[in-house]
Amino acid sequence: MRDPTGEFFEAVRRRAHEPLLEGTEGTILFSLSLDHRTNHWFVEIRNGEVRVSREERGADCVVRTDHALFDRMVTGRERMRRAWLRNEVVVEGDLMLLARFERIFPGPPWARHPQVGGREHRP
């Protein structure tokens, strides 16, 4: 069975450095509920260097939501802010840190690159 959340965090861990997070410092704990238990992902960001672990520990920002909903977020089918406005996501702490981290979430699967748009590609 596919695990989009695990794949997302593994990809972030493998990259280690994320240019979109340069100048960003802080920690985020994602607590994702699944079948009467909670899975944790701890993210530490230091000027673009990103570490990911499965630890449950204090963080500058804590995000609580359903694992299935988070799967949709990390595949671009759902936006974090929209889910937060519907009270499907609880965020405590540094909201700006979360907004910065959200930059690395993928866009919708149906989105096109802005430079490609409707133009025809010619070799």
Phi, psi and chi 1 to 4 in degrees:
 res  aa     phi    psi   chi1   chi2   chi3   chi4
   1 MET       -  135.1 -177.3 -176.6 -102.6      -
   2 ARG   -72.3  143.3 -169.0  164.1  174.0 -100.7
   3 ASP  -127.1   86.3  176.8   17.2      -      -
   4 PRO   -57.5  -37.6  -24.5   33.7      -      -
   5 THR   -64.7  -47.9  -66.2      -      -      -
   6 GLY   -60.4  -41.4      -      -      -      -
   7 GLU   -64.2  -40.8  -67.7  170.1    8.7      -
   8 PHE   -61.5  -52.7  169.5   77.9      -      -
   9 PHE   -67.0  -32.5  -77.8  117.5      -      -
  10 GLU   -66.2  -40.6  179.8   58.5   24.4      -
  11 ALA   -64.5  -41.2      -      -      -      -
  12 VAL   -63.2  -43.8  170.6      -      -      -
  13 ARG   -62.2  -43.0 -174.2 -166.8   64.7   73.3
  14 ARG   -65.5  -38.4  -84.5 -165.9  -42.1  -89.2
  15 ARG   -65.6  -37.2  -78.5 -167.1  -53.3  -95.6
  16 ALA    64.7  -47.6      -      -      -      -
  17 HIS  -111.5  130.5 -178.3   80.5      -      -
  18 GLU  -122.4  106.4 -175.8   56.1   62.0      -
  19 PRO   -55.7  -32.9  -24.5   33.1      -      -
  20 LEU   -67.2  -13.3  -69.6  172.2      -      -
  21 LEU  -109.6   11.0  -64.1  175.4      -      -
  22 GLU   -62.4  137.2  -72.3  179.2    3.6      -
  23 GLY    86.0    0.2      -      -      -      -
  24 THR  -103.4  136.1  -58.6      -      -      -
  25 GLU  -134.5  133.8  -55.5  -93.1  -25.7      -
  26 GLY   152.0  179.2      -      -      -      -
  27 THR  -128.4  144.4   55.0      -      -      -
  28 ILE  -130.7  132.7  -53.5  171.8      -      -
  29 LEU  -110.0  120.2  175.5   65.6      -      -
  30 PHE   -98.9  118.9  -66.5   91.4      -      -
  31 SER  -111.3  110.0  -65.4      -      -      -
  32 LEU  -114.5  119.4  -49.3  176.5      -      -
  33 SER   -83.6  139.1   59.6      -      -      -
  34 LEU  -154.2  117.5  175.7   67.9      -      -
  35 ASP    49.7   56.4  -62.3  -31.4      -      -
  36 HIS    64.0   20.8  -54.4  -68.9      -      -
  37 ARG  -138.9  169.5   67.4  176.3 -159.8  -96.7
  38 THR  -124.6  128.7  -57.5      -      -      -
  39 ASN   -99.8  140.6  -65.4  -44.0      -      -
  40 HIS  -119.0  142.1  -57.3  -77.0      -      -
  41 TRP  -131.3  121.9  -65.1   91.2      -      -
  42 PHE  -107.4  125.9 -176.2   80.7      -      -
  43 VAL  -119.9  126.7  177.5      -      -      -
  44 GLU  -114.8  126.4 -177.8  177.9    3.2      -
  45 ILE  -119.7  125.7  -53.0  163.1      -      -
  46 ARG  -133.4   96.5  -60.5  -75.1  174.7 -122.1
  47 ASN    51.4   47.8 -165.3   28.8      -      -
  48 GLY    91.9  -17.3      -      -      -      -
  49 GLU   -82.0  126.1  -61.0  -60.8  -42.6      -
  50 VAL  -121.2  130.2 -177.4      -      -      -
  51 ARG  -118.1  140.1  -67.3 -175.6 -165.8  170.5
  52 VAL  -127.5  134.6  177.0      -      -      -
  53 SER  -142.5  175.3   71.7      -      -      -
  54 ARG  -100.9   17.2  -61.9  -59.6  -55.7  -93.2
  55 GLU   -69.9  150.9  -64.8  178.2   72.3      -
  56 GLU  -111.4  106.6  178.5 -173.9    6.4      -
  57 ARG  -151.9  169.7   57.1 -174.4 -127.3 -169.0
  58 GLY   -58.4  144.6      -      -      -      -
  59 ALA  -145.1  162.5      -      -      -      -
  60 ASP   -68.4  -28.1  -60.2  -45.4      -      -
  61 CYS  -140.1  134.3  179.2      -      -      -
  62 VAL  -121.4  129.2  177.6      -      -      -
  63 VAL  -117.5  125.0  177.9      -      -      -
  64 ARG  -120.5  127.6  -68.6 -176.1  177.4   85.5
  65 THR  -162.9 -179.7 -167.5      -      -      -
  66 ASP   -80.2  139.8  178.3   74.5      -      -
  67 HIS   -59.7  -42.2 -167.6  100.6      -      -
  68 ALA   -63.4  -39.7      -      -      -      -
  69 LEU   -64.9  -41.8  175.3   59.8      -      -
  70 PHE   -65.4  -35.4 -160.4   77.6      -      -
  71 ASP   -55.6  -43.2  -79.7  -12.3      -      -
  72 ARG   -66.7  -33.5  -67.9 -166.1  -55.6  -85.7
  73 MET   -67.3  -43.2  -70.9  179.0 -158.3      -
  74 VAL   -81.6    0.0  -62.3      -      -      -
  75 THR  -110.9    4.5   55.9      -      -      -
  76 GLY    81.9    4.2      -      -      -      -
  77 ARG   -86.6   -8.0  -64.1  176.3  -54.8  168.8
  78 GLU  -144.5  145.6 -179.5   66.0   71.2      -
  79 ARG  -102.4  135.4  -54.0  -50.9  -64.0  163.1
  80 MET   -56.8  -46.0  172.0   95.7   55.3      -
  81 ARG   -64.2  -39.1  -68.3  175.6 -166.9  174.9
  82 ARG   -64.6  -43.5  -70.6 -177.6 -176.5  158.3
  83 ALA   -64.3  -37.9      -      -      -      -
  84 TRP   -63.7  -42.0  178.4   71.8      -      -
  85 LEU   -65.2  -27.3  -71.8  170.4      -      -
  86 ARG   -87.2    6.5  -67.8 -169.8  -50.5  -96.4
  87 ASN    62.5   29.7  -68.5  -41.0      -      -
  88 GLU   -95.3   -6.2  -64.7  174.1  -22.0      -
  89 VAL  -132.4  133.5  175.3      -      -      -
  90 VAL  -109.9  127.8  174.2      -      -      -
  91 VAL  -123.0  128.8  180.0      -      -      -
  92 GLU  -122.5  136.7  -61.3  169.6    1.9      -
  93 GLY   100.9 -141.5      -      -      -      -
  94 ASP   -76.4   95.5 -170.1  -15.3      -      -
  95 LEU   -66.3  -34.0  -67.9  171.6      -      -
  96 MET   -66.2  -35.1  -71.6  -53.6  -63.2      -
  97 LEU   -62.0  -43.8  177.6   60.6      -      -
  98 LEU   -64.2  -41.9  179.8   59.9      -      -
  99 ALA   -60.1  -39.2      -      -      -      -
 100 ARG   -66.9  -43.5  -72.4 -175.0 -161.9  107.6
 101 PHE   -64.6  -33.9 -174.9   75.6      -      -
 102 GLU   -62.1  -18.5 -167.9  179.3    4.2      -
 103 ARG   -57.0  -29.6  -66.7  175.5 -173.5  170.9
 104 ILE   -90.1   -1.3   68.2  170.9      -      -
 105 PHE   -69.6  144.3  -79.1   31.9      -      -
 106 PRO   -70.0  156.2   24.3  -31.1      -      -
 107 GLY   -78.4  177.1      -      -      -      -
 108 PRO   -59.9  145.5  -14.0   21.9      -      -
 109 PRO   -61.8  -22.8    4.6   -7.5      -      -
 110 TRP   -91.0   -2.9   57.0   86.8      -      -
 111 ALA   -72.4  151.7      -      -      -      -
 112 ARG  -112.6  154.8  -66.3 -176.7 -179.9  172.4
 113 HIS   -65.8  135.1 -170.1  -77.1      -      -
 114 PRO   -62.1  -25.7   16.8  -25.3      -      -
 115 GLN   -80.8  -19.9  -67.9  179.9  -20.8      -
 116 VAL   -85.4  -48.4  175.0      -      -      -
 117 GLY    42.6 -133.2      -      -      -      -
 118 GLY   -97.1    4.9      -      -      -      -
 119 ARG   -69.2  149.2  -70.1 -172.7  -66.5  170.2
 120 GLU   -83.6  137.1 -171.1  175.5  -74.9      -
 121 HIS   -89.0  126.9 -100.7   79.4      -      -
 122 ARG  -123.0  137.4  -64.3 -177.7 -173.1 -169.6
 123 PRO   -69.6      -   10.6  -11.3      -      -
